[in-house]
Amino acid sequence: MSYSRPSFVEVEPGPSSRLENKYKLYSYREIYFQNPGQFHGVPALFIPGHAGSYKQARSIAAESTYYYHEHYAKNTHGGKCDIDFFTVHLNEEFSGLSGRLIEDQAEYLNDAIQRILELYDGPRSVILVGHSMGGIVARTMFMLPNYVPGSVNTVLTLATPHVLPPAMLDSRLDRLYKRLERYWRESYKSGHLQDVTLVSFAGGTLDQTVNSDAASLEGAIPSSNSMTVFSASIPHVWTSCDHRAILWCNQLVKIVAAALIDIIDYRVPSQTISASDRMNIFKERFLPSFSPQSKDLASVNVRNMEIQIESEPKIDLQLQSLTERRLVLMPIVKDDHKSFGVLTDQVLGNGNRLSLVRCQGELDHLSCMHAPYVIMALPASKSEQALSFVQVNPKDLKMFDYVGFAVNSERAVVGFIRAEFYNDTTAVVASSISEIALQGLTFNLHSSLSTTFSIPAINNPLLAYRLSVTRECNWSNPTYFPTMVRQLVSDHGESKFHVKLFKDMPISIHFHGLPFSSKDNLNLQFWMDPSS
């Protein structure tokens, strides 16, 4: 749940529109941070969906203000400023059942944007955030005669059925969807919308109103300007959202609000950075991927540090036992097919208590420097602190003899580090779907930091599957973390984590996508604690 101190003030005079007696435009102000009637930020407009309320804007609007004041309010450089959210009262109309209502709302909203821009001297563009059918209204705005080119360049939709409506009961609505598909595809080809970026958020399996398959933008809008994101795939969200909760799920709303602030540049009339830079920000914020860390390759002063060399190419550390500055190293495995990986609940890096280092030379004359790496966040299963999965490219270790960690502080902390060289290739399971249905599928997990399996036969989202993790020996309480698995659909971008897997505890595997798509097959990535 997101908390806010909302104040909704009707904009008077309102937009000059033939529908001005039907709909109303409001400004949202966060009490204690924003003064009513004073607009000094970047304008954004929230569009409610089918039977939606204008007050549903409050969570995203509040969190964007909190994020700005926490991270940028004291630093006026870089073009960052607060977001002034506006919202529209559409009488909670059933827009999901009528193409005429969607067109009326879109017409009024184009007029509302011109009224909003009249409140400012610099801005010439408004950010749109649409919920459910509000996302369809946002896309319809671009097709209407009263749309002013360049007045919108960023659209975020939440639980919006872009492919087809939940209930096709109106022929006009059917024609509208066909026009939308044709217009947006042709407009990108002609270059008319080349500066417009669109992100579609899908709630996943908990959304029982809009099937998340319908939220996909694949094929309709070029991937250079759009992306479809599942809430369960977003780092630090890792959960599905039902149709209304997607507007106030605190984990999701905070990240969406942060991304909105990140793309702002009030120094230019569009109020945002370029389309390509916007997409890079969205990918960094919303997609589960490895992100490169600062390549600080400075030397490490190892003088007066105790040196601990592990006999095997693996490091397992309980950090509460480390109460002095030291180097914990292991020999580098010279194998191009193996990557060096780290799983930890600590923050690594120069200036932190722990840093990742690579060394060369004799033990009494070691020369060490920081190692470049990429990192991916994983959900924690035993505490609130997220885990980090770190990888180092084997090429960055070729000229060195040891790799490990520098403990830069004598202060003991609770936590762990597990590091080893492992085979990061994907094992392909060559079983047909009929064999899986009749006999099941069994594959063995090795005691490795991470193991990934690809199952080409499992590519049909219309089916659900059951996965159980067992061990031949007795299970014990894991020292570091319970077994964890990430399900990933190859090209569709949907991923989901399952944590706290214990003996014979089945989990349900299901995903979204096009039926019988050969490229959207299931991948399973496991992380196991070898001490359990």
Stockholm file with secondary structure:
# STOCKHOLM 1.0

chainA/1-532         MSYSRPSFVEVEPGPSSRLENKYKLYSYREIYFQNPGQFHGVPALFIPGHAGSYKQARSIAAESTYYYHEHYAKNTHGGKCDIDFFTVHLNEEFSGLSGRLIEDQAEYLNDAIQRILELYDGPRSVILVGHSMGGIVARTMFMLPNYVPGSVNTVLTLATPHVLPPAMLDSRLDRLYKRLERYWRESYKSGHLQDVTLVSFAGGTLDQTVNSDAASLEGAIPSSNSMTVFSASIPHVWTSCDHRAILWCNQLVKIVAAALIDIIDYRVPSQTISASDRMNIFKERFLPSFSPQSKDLASVNVRNMEIQIESEPKIDLQLQSLTERRLVLMPIVKDDHKSFGVLTDQVLGNGNRLSLVRCQGELDHLSCMHAPYVIMALPASKSEQALSFVQVNPKDLKMFDYVGFAVNSERAVVGFIRAEFYNDTTAVVASSISEIALQGLTFNLHSSLSTTFSIPAINNPLLAYRLSVTRECNWSNPTYFPTMVRQLVSDHGESKFHVKLFKDMPISIHFHGLPFSSKDNLNLQFWMDPSS
#=GR chainA/1-532 SS CCCCCEEEEECSSCCCCTTTTTCEEEEEEETTTCCTTCCCSEEEEEECCTTCCGGGGHHHHHHHHHHHHHHTTTCCGGGCCCEEEEEEECTTCCGGGCHHHHHHHHHHHHHHHHHHHTTCSSCCCEEEEEETHHHHHHHHHTTSTTCCTTSEEEEEEESCCSSSCSCCCCHHHHHHHHHHHHHHHHHHHHTTTTTCEEEEEECGGGCSSSCGGGGCCTTTSCTTTEEEEEGGGSTTTCSCCCTTGGGTCHHHHHHHHHHHHHTBCTTSTTSBCCHHHHHHHHHHHHSCCCEECCCCCCEECCTTCEEEECSSSEEEEEGGGCCSCEEEEEECCCCTTEEEEEEESSCBSTTSSEEEEEEESCGGGCEEEECCCEEEEECCSSSSSCEEEEEECGGGGTTCSEEEEEECCSCCCSCEEEEEEEECCEEECCCCHHHHHHHCCCCCCCSSSCEEEEETTCCCTTSCEEECCCCSSCCCCCSSCCEEEEEEETTTCCEEEEEEECTTCCEEECCCSCTTCTTSCEEEEEECCTTC
#=GC SS_cons         CCCCCEEEEECSSCCCCTTTTTCEEEEEEETTTCCTTCCCSEEEEEECCTTCCGGGGHHHHHHHHHHHHHHTTTCCGGGCCCEEEEEEECTTCCGGGCHHHHHHHHHHHHHHHHHHHTTCSSCCCEEEEEETHHHHHHHHHTTSTTCCTTSEEEEEEESCCSSSCSCCCCHHHHHHHHHHHHHHHHHHHHTTTTTCEEEEEECGGGCSSSCGGGGCCTTTSCTTTEEEEEGGGSTTTCSCCCTTGGGTCHHHHHHHHHHHHHTBCTTSTTSBCCHHHHHHHHHHHHSCCCEECCCCCCEECCTTCEEEECSSSEEEEEGGGCCSCEEEEEECCCCTTEEEEEEESSCBSTTSSEEEEEEESCGGGCEEEECCCEEEEECCSSSSSCEEEEEECGGGGTTCSEEEEEECCSCCCSCEEEEEEEECCEEECCCCHHHHHHHCCCCCCCSSSCEEEEETTCCCTTSCEEECCCCSSCCCCCSSCCEEEEEEETTTCCEEEEEEECTTCCEEECCCSCTTCTTSCEEEEEECCTTC
//
